[in-house]
Each structure stands twice: as C-alpha cells, then as structure tokens.
C-alpha cells in the first residue's frame, strides 16, 4: 500500500511537466513566428508602395524611422509597405535661421501612393499641410487638426471633421475651413478598391481684423483676438504675426503684449529707427474681451513716443480748428474726396490733431483713435 501511494504521488509532477513543455514549445513557436514576420519577411518583401513629399519654399530633410532617405521634393519613392515614423526637418529662411521639424506616423499601402504636402511656419501653430493615404476599402475619411473644421466637397459643405463618406470615383475638390485659421484646399482622387484617408493640418491666423489706433511716427495697430491659445502665448503669437504679415500688407517693427513687453522682428533695425526718430509700426497683442490697451502697454507706448519725440496732441502746430459751416457741422470722410463715405461729423470750434493734408483737405485724428478727412475750407491750422 505504501509503494502504491508513492507511485501515484510521483506521477502528478510528470503530467504537469509535460504540459509545461508543450506550452513552452507553443510560446517559442509564436515568438519565432512573430520575429520572422516582423524582421525576416520585410527583407524579402519587394518595395511596392510609393511615397511623395513636398515642402513648398523649403529644402527639407526626410527621415523614416530615424533614417535619412533624402531631401524634398521626393517624387514617388518606392518603399516597402507598412507603418513608419515620418520626420521632416528644415531650416526656416528667416532672420533667426531657426530649425523647425514635423513628425507624424504614416502608413504605406501596397500598390498605392501616400502623398505628404507640408508648409512650414515658425512653429506648429502656424504650419499647415495634408497627408493623403490609401487604405484597403472604399470611400473617403477626413481628419483635421484642429478637429471640428468645416469640410467642403466640390463647393458644398458636407459636415464637420472628422467624417467619412462615399463620394463617386474620380477627382474631387476638398476645402477645409475653421474660424481663426487659414483655410486649405486640395484636389483628391477616389479610386476603386481603396479608401482614401486625408489628414489636414490648419495654420492659425494671427490677425483678427487689425484696427489702427494711432498714426504718424508711431503707427499702432490693435491685433487683439478671442483665440485663447494665442492670448496665453504672446511669444508664439508674435512669431506668427511676423511670418504672415505679408498677408495683410503690414510690416511690423515690433509687437507689444498686455504686460508691456516688446517682441522685435529685428532688434538692430528697431534700435536704429528709434535712435534716428524714424517711423515705426507696432502691433498690440491683446485680449479681444478687453475694452482697451492695458495701463502697462500704454505706458510702454508713451515711452517709445517720447524717444521718437512725437509731439503731444495739444501741440498747436499739429492742430486744426473747425470753422463755422452753413449746416452747423462738418462732414468727416474716409478719404480726401466728396465721393468718399461720411464716417462722422465734427462741430465748429472743436480742435483736432492734424495728421496729413492734401489740396483742399485735412486729415485729422478722431477721439475714437481712428482718422478721417475734412474740407480745409471749413478749418484752419493753429
């Protein structure tokens, strides 16, 4: 009886060991299979997918999974299909010669083209682009950064991103718009047997209806916005203003935030203009919810005006006085011509700062900070 029991007890571990060996062999087979699929098969896999990359205005280095594969433009490079980490890196042509980059995962599909078009700005906030990737399936999917943008297809709005739909095969025009951002338009092609994934990156618009507050030797513009991500980060905002100022035909020498801090496009050029008492253009980076410039910003502006030796508004040589008129008021127009719109009226005896003059016309500064033109027939210089 004792020997029988011992035999029964010893047989249990042998069964467990057999099961463990079987499980281990299965695990090793799975690991080996995974390694072969991950590392060995791609070696023998032919490059049958295509990658196209453009970066308008810049010569950009292109890295896939950390390996440099060339510089833009890259036109339909043959590569093995699969998942990659794409990184674009370039030196932005600006006064600072700064390096900027863009990174994103991409998918290359067999027998299909993945196209990347990216426009570098001074930072991610003011950069834009699109990535078009073909996947197995049918239809169209659109993603945007920021999300919630309006999506237009062939001139008609079809919803907000992200969205998926099944348009007819062929060429279509897509437009992406979002308040506070520059819109982006692109042409796509819907092909049979593939689903097109379009990712769009929008650049923020740093301008929100610029308003001129002062003119003369110091031209001051209010650039206040309701976009909180700009209000909370004036340094990033200032980079966008200097980068996109060509879009609004301005040339800002400096920008000032609500704390009175200045951001210069070119410190050396600014110093020369101030020292020579030459005209400078300044933009105010404020919050749209505020009614006016902060006390700190006003103090900084007044200091600049003193250094420029700008005459105060009460200096007689810069003033005109309104004379008696047949109607008891004098029209202020948007330009030095009777055909220009009437923007307000002024009264006899009132005095205004003289900003400019043309034949038969004076340009005056109004209490609101704006300006307008009056007939010199009913005004005199003081």
DASULWO-V969090 format. One record per residue. N is the residue number from 0. RES is the residue in one small letter. SS is DSSP state (A for helix, B for strand, O for the rest). PHI is phi as a letter, one per 40 degrees, with the letter a starting at -180 (none if undefined). D_CENTER is the distance of its C-alpha to the mean C-alpha in Angstrom with 2 decimals. Layout:
n-><N & N>
res-><RES & RES>
ss-><SS & SS>
phi-><PHI & PHI>
d_center-><D_CENTER & D_CENTER>
//
This chain:
n-><0 & 1 & 2 & 3 & 4 & 5 & 6 & 7 & 8 & 9 & 10 & 11 & 12 & 13 & 14 & 15 & 16 & 17 & 18 & 19 & 20 & 21 & 22 & 23 & 24 & 25 & 26 & 27 & 28 & 29 & 30 & 31 & 32 & 33 & 34 & 35 & 36 & 37 & 38 & 39 & 40 & 41 & 42 & 43 & 44 & 45 & 46 & 47 & 48 & 49 & 50 & 51 & 52 & 53 & 54 & 55 & 56 & 57 & 58 & 59 & 60 & 61 & 62 & 63 & 64 & 65 & 66 & 67 & 68 & 69 & 70 & 71 & 72 & 73 & 74 & 75 & 76 & 77 & 78 & 79 & 80 & 81 & 82 & 83 & 84 & 85 & 86 & 87 & 88 & 89 & 90 & 91 & 92 & 93 & 94 & 95 & 96 & 97 & 98 & 99 & 100 & 101 & 102 & 103 & 104 & 105 & 106 & 107 & 108 & 109 & 110 & 111 & 112 & 113 & 114 & 115 & 116 & 117 & 118 & 119 & 120 & 121 & 122 & 123 & 124 & 125 & 126 & 127 & 128 & 129 & 130 & 131 & 132 & 133 & 134 & 135 & 136 & 137 & 138 & 139 & 140 & 141 & 142 & 143 & 144 & 145 & 146 & 147 & 148 & 149 & 150 & 151 & 152 & 153 & 154 & 155 & 156 & 157 & 158 & 159 & 160 & 161 & 162 & 163 & 164 & 165 & 166 & 167 & 168 & 169 & 170 & 171 & 172 & 173 & 174 & 175 & 176 & 177 & 178 & 179 & 180 & 181 & 182 & 183 & 184 & 185 & 186 & 187 & 188 & 189 & 190 & 191 & 192 & 193 & 194 & 195 & 196 & 197 & 198 & 199 & 200 & 201 & 202 & 203 & 204 & 205 & 206 & 207 & 208 & 209 & 210 & 211 & 212 & 213 & 214 & 215 & 216 & 217 & 218 & 219 & 220 & 221 & 222 & 223 & 224 & 225 & 226 & 227 & 228 & 229 & 230 & 231 & 232 & 233 & 234 & 235 & 236 & 237 & 238 & 239 & 240 & 241 & 242 & 243 & 244 & 245 & 246 & 247 & 248 & 249 & 250 & 251 & 252 & 253 & 254 & 255 & 256 & 257 & 258 & 259 & 260 & 261 & 262 & 263 & 264 & 265 & 266 & 267 & 268 & 269 & 270 & 271 & 272 & 273 & 274 & 275 & 276 & 277 & 278 & 279 & 280 & 281 & 282 & 283 & 284 & 285 & 286 & 287 & 288 & 289 & 290 & 291 & 292 & 293 & 294 & 295 & 296 & 297 & 298 & 299 & 300 & 301 & 302 & 303 & 304 & 305 & 306 & 307 & 308 & 309 & 310 & 311 & 312 & 313 & 314 & 315 & 316 & 317 & 318 & 319 & 320 & 321 & 322 & 323 & 324 & 325 & 326 & 327 & 328 & 329 & 330 & 331 & 332 & 333 & 334 & 335 & 336 & 337 & 338 & 339 & 340 & 341 & 342 & 343 & 344 & 345 & 346 & 347 & 348 & 349 & 350 & 351 & 352 & 353 & 354 & 355 & 356 & 357 & 358 & 359 & 360 & 361 & 362 & 363 & 364 & 365 & 366 & 367 & 368 & 369 & 370 & 371 & 372 & 373 & 374 & 375 & 376 & 377 & 378 & 379 & 380 & 381>
res-><x & x & x & x & x & x & x & x & x & x & x & x & x & x & x & x & x & x & x & x & x & x & x & x & x & x & x & x & x & x & x & x & x & x & x & x & x & x & x & x & x & x & x & x & x & x & x & x & x & x & x & x & x & x & x & x & x & x & x & x & x & x & x & x & x & x & x & x & x & x & x & x & x & x & x & x & x & x & x & x & x & x & x & x & x & x & x & x & x & x & x & x & x & x & x & x & x & x & x & x & x & x & x & x & x & x & x & x & x & x & x & x & x & x & x & x & x & x & x & x & x & x & x & x & x & x & x & x & x & x & x & x & x & x & x & x & x & x & x & x & x & x & x & x & x & x & x & x & x & x & x & x & x & x & x & x & x & x & x & x & x & x & x & x & x & x & x & x & x & x & x & x & x & x & x & x & x & x & x & x & x & x & x & x & x & x & x & x & x & x & x & x & x & x & x & x & x & x & x & x & x & x & x & x & x & x & x & x & x & x & x & x & x & x & x & x & x & x & x & x & x & x & x & x & x & x & x & x & x & x & x & x & x & x & x & x & x & x & x & x & x & x & x & x & x & x & x & x & x & x & x & x & x & x & x & x & x & x & x & x & x & x & x & x & x & x & x & x & x & x & x & x & x & x & x & x & x & x & x & x & x & x & x & x & x & x & x & x & x & x & x & x & x & x & x & x & x & x & x & x & x & x & x & x & x & x & x & x & x & x & x & x & x & x & x & x & x & x & x & x & x & x & x & x & x & x & x & x & x & x & x & x & x & x & x & x & x & x & x & x & x & x & x & x & x & x & x & x & x & x & x & x & x & x & x & x & x & x & x & x & x & x & x & x & x & x & x & x & x & x & x & x & x & x & x & x & x & x & x & x & x & x>
ss-><O & A & A & A & A & A & A & A & A & A & A & A & A & A & A & A & A & A & A & A & A & A & A & A & A & A & A & A & A & A & A & A & A & A & A & A & A & A & A & A & A & A & A & A & O & O & O & O & B & B & B & B & B & B & O & O & O & O & O & O & B & B & B & B & O & O & B & B & B & B & B & O & O & B & B & B & B & B & B & O & O & B & B & B & B & B & B & B & B & B & B & O & O & O & O & O & O & O & B & B & B & B & B & B & B & B & B & B & O & O & O & O & B & B & B & B & B & B & B & O & O & O & O & A & A & A & O & B & B & B & B & B & B & B & B & B & O & O & B & B & B & B & B & B & B & O & O & O & O & B & B & B & B & O & O & B & B & B & B & B & O & O & B & B & B & O & O & O & O & B & B & B & B & B & B & B & B & O & O & O & B & O & O & B & B & B & B & B & B & B & O & O & O & B & B & B & B & B & B & B & B & O & O & B & O & O & O & O & O & O & B & B & B & B & O & O & O & B & B & B & B & B & O & O & B & O & O & A & A & A & A & O & O & A & A & A & A & A & A & A & A & A & A & A & A & A & A & A & O & O & O & O & O & B & B & B & B & O & O & O & O & B & B & B & O & O & A & A & A & A & A & A & A & A & A & O & O & O & O & B & B & B & B & B & B & O & B & O & O & O & O & O & O & O & A & A & A & A & A & A & A & A & A & A & A & A & A & O & O & O & O & O & O & O & O & A & A & A & B & B & B & B & O & O & O & O & O & O & B & B & B & B & B & O & O & O & O & O & O & O & O & B & B & B & B & B & B & O & O & O & B & B & B & B & B & B & B & B & O & O & B & B & B & B & B & O & O & O & O & O & B & B & B & B & B & A & A & A & B & B & B & O>
phi-><none & c & c & c & c & c & c & c & c & c & c & c & d & c & c & c & c & c & c & c & c & c & c & c & c & c & c & c & c & c & c & c & c & c & c & c & c & c & b & c & c & d & c & c & c & c & c & b & b & b & b & b & b & b & b & d & g & b & c & b & c & b & b & b & f & g & b & c & b & i & b & c & c & b & b & f & c & c & a & c & c & i & c & b & b & c & b & b & a & a & c & c & c & a & c & c & f & c & c & b & a & a & b & a & c & b & b & b & b & d & g & b & b & b & b & b & b & b & b & c & b & c & a & d & d & b & b & a & i & a & b & b & b & c & b & c & h & a & g & a & b & b & b & b & b & c & c & g & c & c & b & b & b & f & g & b & c & b & i & b & c & c & a & b & a & b & c & c & c & h & c & b & b & b & b & b & b & a & d & g & b & c & c & b & b & a & b & b & b & c & b & c & g & b & b & c & b & b & b & b & b & c & c & c & c & c & b & b & f & d & b & c & b & a & a & h & c & b & c & b & b & c & b & d & b & c & c & c & c & c & d & c & b & d & d & c & d & c & c & c & c & c & c & b & c & c & c & b & f & b & b & c & c & a & b & b & b & c & c & g & c & c & b & b & c & a & d & c & c & c & c & c & c & c & c & c & f & c & c & b & b & b & b & b & c & b & c & d & c & c & c & a & c & c & c & c & c & c & c & c & c & c & c & c & c & c & c & c & f & c & c & c & c & c & c & d & c & b & b & b & b & c & c & c & b & c & c & g & a & b & c & b & b & c & a & c & a & c & c & c & c & c & b & a & b & b & b & d & g & c & b & b & c & c & b & a & a & b & d & g & b & b & b & b & c & c & d & c & h & c & a & a & b & b & c & c & c & b & a & b & c & b>
d_center-><87.42 & 85.71 & 84.92 & 83.53 & 81.09 & 79.85 & 79.19 & 77.15 & 75.04 & 74.29 & 73.19 & 70.13 & 68.13 & 68.79 & 67.14 & 64.08 & 63.83 & 64.01 & 61.16 & 59.05 & 59.71 & 58.70 & 55.46 & 54.72 & 55.38 & 53.04 & 50.29 & 50.81 & 50.72 & 47.39 & 45.92 & 47.30 & 46.00 & 42.48 & 42.60 & 43.91 & 41.20 & 38.41 & 39.62 & 42.55 & 41.69 & 38.36 & 40.43 & 42.53 & 39.79 & 39.07 & 35.52 & 35.02 & 31.26 & 28.76 & 25.33 & 23.19 & 20.06 & 18.18 & 15.43 & 15.40 & 16.00 & 16.77 & 19.86 & 18.92 & 21.42 & 21.74 & 23.41 & 25.02 & 26.52 & 26.30 & 28.17 & 26.92 & 27.54 & 26.36 & 23.61 & 21.48 & 22.27 & 24.26 & 26.15 & 27.78 & 29.01 & 31.78 & 31.37 & 33.09 & 31.62 & 30.35 & 27.57 & 25.59 & 22.99 & 20.56 & 18.92 & 17.21 & 17.55 & 17.19 & 17.58 & 14.81 & 16.76 & 16.41 & 18.93 & 18.57 & 18.86 & 16.94 & 16.88 & 13.86 & 14.39 & 13.50 & 16.25 & 17.31 & 20.75 & 21.86 & 25.13 & 27.29 & 29.86 & 33.26 & 33.72 & 30.10 & 26.95 & 23.66 & 20.90 & 17.58 & 15.12 & 12.06 & 9.86 & 9.32 & 7.04 & 8.83 & 7.96 & 6.99 & 4.46 & 2.38 & 4.88 & 6.53 & 10.26 & 13.46 & 16.73 & 19.99 & 22.96 & 26.49 & 28.62 & 32.21 & 32.72 & 31.87 & 29.08 & 25.30 & 22.91 & 19.22 & 16.86 & 13.22 & 10.61 & 10.61 & 14.23 & 16.01 & 14.08 & 16.55 & 17.99 & 19.90 & 22.61 & 24.48 & 23.54 & 24.38 & 22.39 & 23.74 & 22.13 & 19.27 & 17.96 & 19.48 & 22.41 & 25.13 & 27.37 & 29.92 & 29.40 & 32.01 & 32.09 & 30.70 & 27.63 & 25.15 & 21.98 & 19.13 & 16.33 & 13.68 & 12.55 & 11.47 & 11.91 & 9.12 & 6.60 & 7.13 & 10.10 & 11.30 & 15.00 & 17.29 & 21.03 & 22.79 & 26.44 & 28.36 & 31.32 & 34.49 & 34.85 & 31.17 & 28.44 & 24.98 & 22.14 & 18.68 & 15.63 & 12.27 & 8.82 & 6.19 & 2.51 & 3.13 & 5.73 & 7.44 & 10.65 & 13.14 & 16.18 & 17.00 & 20.69 & 23.09 & 25.36 & 27.50 & 28.39 & 30.81 & 30.64 & 27.79 & 25.23 & 23.30 & 20.34 & 19.30 & 15.52 & 16.25 & 14.12 & 15.21 & 12.11 & 14.04 & 11.55 & 10.50 & 14.22 & 15.41 & 13.47 & 13.86 & 13.73 & 10.16 & 9.39 & 11.68 & 10.08 & 6.98 & 9.88 & 11.97 & 9.70 & 9.02 & 12.43 & 14.07 & 12.59 & 14.70 & 17.55 & 17.52 & 18.40 & 18.04 & 20.47 & 19.50 & 17.73 & 19.72 & 19.15 & 21.76 & 23.86 & 24.41 & 22.55 & 21.27 & 18.39 & 19.44 & 17.90 & 21.36 & 23.96 & 26.82 & 26.04 & 25.64 & 28.99 & 30.72 & 29.64 & 30.76 & 33.99 & 34.72 & 33.91 & 31.54 & 28.92 & 25.59 & 22.44 & 20.85 & 18.04 & 18.55 & 15.91 & 17.86 & 18.21 & 18.76 & 21.78 & 23.56 & 25.96 & 25.65 & 24.78 & 26.20 & 29.48 & 27.99 & 25.46 & 28.29 & 30.58 & 28.20 & 27.75 & 31.55 & 32.12 & 30.06 & 32.01 & 35.24 & 34.37 & 33.62 & 36.92 & 35.51 & 38.46 & 38.45 & 38.49 & 42.26 & 43.19 & 45.67 & 44.82 & 41.32 & 42.62 & 44.11 & 46.42 & 46.66 & 50.16 & 52.24 & 51.17 & 53.26 & 51.01 & 50.48 & 46.71 & 44.55 & 41.55 & 38.21 & 36.25 & 32.70 & 34.17 & 37.50 & 39.14 & 41.11 & 38.97 & 35.86 & 35.09 & 36.82 & 34.33 & 37.02 & 40.59 & 42.25 & 45.88 & 48.68 & 49.11 & 45.47 & 43.86 & 40.33 & 38.49 & 38.67 & 35.45 & 36.55 & 39.39 & 40.37 & 43.72 & 44.89 & 41.62 & 40.18 & 36.55 & 36.58 & 34.30 & 34.51 & 34.75 & 31.40 & 29.70 & 29.17 & 31.58 & 33.92 & 36.91 & 40.59 & 43.76 & 45.51 & 48.77 & 48.40 & 47.02 & 48.30 & 46.83 & 48.04>
//
